[in-house]
Amino acid sequence: MRTMIKKLIIPVPVPNDTLESWIKILDDATKASLLAVLAITWFGDGLFLAKLLNLLSCLMSGYGCAYGANYLRVNRAKLTIKEEA
């Protein structure tokens, strides 16, 4: 995991406000992709297979965003700069 974090463009640890905004963005992306599932099933044009593939891609992206937000919440102590009072 350390090698993956070292390859990121943004240096870790980050300020707490930045991490909170990332979590909110991932939560919003999760909601948007899960709401898109309804639009795809009701209003989507095309074959059943195309609807099914679009549905699965929206569900997978929603799950990935939810997993990423949860990962950031769980590892908040490792990923944030410790503020000295």
C-alpha positions in Angstrom: 0.0 0.0 0.0 2.8 2.4 0.8 4.2 2.1 -2.8 0.8 2.9 -4.2 0.4 6.0 -2.0 3.9 7.2 -2.9 3.0 7.1 -6.6 0.1 9.6 -6.1 0.4 13.1 -7.5 -0.9 14.7 -4.4 1.4 14.2 -1.4 0.1 12.3 1.6 -0.7 13.3 4.3 -3.1 16.1 3.4 -5.0 18.6 5.5 -8.2 17.4 7.1 -10.4 19.8 5.1 -9.0 18.4 1.8 -9.8 14.8 2.9 -13.3 15.8 4.0 -14.0 17.4 0.6 -12.7 14.2 -1.2 -15.1 12.1 0.9 -18.0 14.4 0.1 -17.2 14.3 -3.6 -17.0 10.5 -3.5 -20.4 10.4 -1.7 -21.9 12.6 -4.3 -20.5 10.5 -7.1 -22.0 7.4 -5.4 -25.5 9.0 -5.3 -25.3 10.2 -8.9 -24.3 6.8 -10.2 -27.0 5.1 -8.2 -29.6 7.6 -9.4 -28.4 7.0 -13.0 -29.5 3.4 -12.6 -33.1 4.4 -12.4 -32.8 6.6 -15.5 -31.1 3.9 -17.5 -33.7 1.3 -16.7 -36.7 3.5 -17.4 -35.6 5.9 -20.1 -32.7 4.1 -21.7 -32.9 3.3 -25.4 -31.4 0.4 -27.0 -31.2 -3.3 -26.6 -31.6 -5.2 -23.3 -27.9 -6.1 -23.4 -26.9 -2.4 -23.7 -29.2 -1.5 -20.8 -27.7 -4.3 -18.7 -24.1 -3.3 -19.4 -24.9 0.4 -18.6 -26.7 -0.7 -15.4 -23.7 -2.9 -14.3 -21.2 -0.1 -15.1 -23.2 2.4 -13.0 -23.5 -0.1 -10.1 -19.8 -0.9 -10.2 -18.8 2.8 -10.3 -21.2 3.6 -7.4 -19.8 0.7 -5.4 -16.2 1.8 -6.2 -17.0 5.4 -5.0 -18.6 4.2 -1.9 -15.7 1.9 -1.1 -13.2 4.7 -1.7 -15.1 7.1 0.6 -15.2 4.4 3.3 -11.5 3.7 2.9 -10.8 7.4 3.4 -13.0 7.5 6.5 -11.4 4.5 8.0 -7.8 5.6 7.3 -8.3 9.2 8.2 -5.7 9.2 10.9 -3.0 8.0 8.5 -3.9 10.3 5.6 -4.2 13.6 7.5 -1.7 16.1 8.8 -1.7 16.2 12.6 -2.7 19.7 13.7 -0.8 20.9 16.8 -2.8 23.0 19.2 
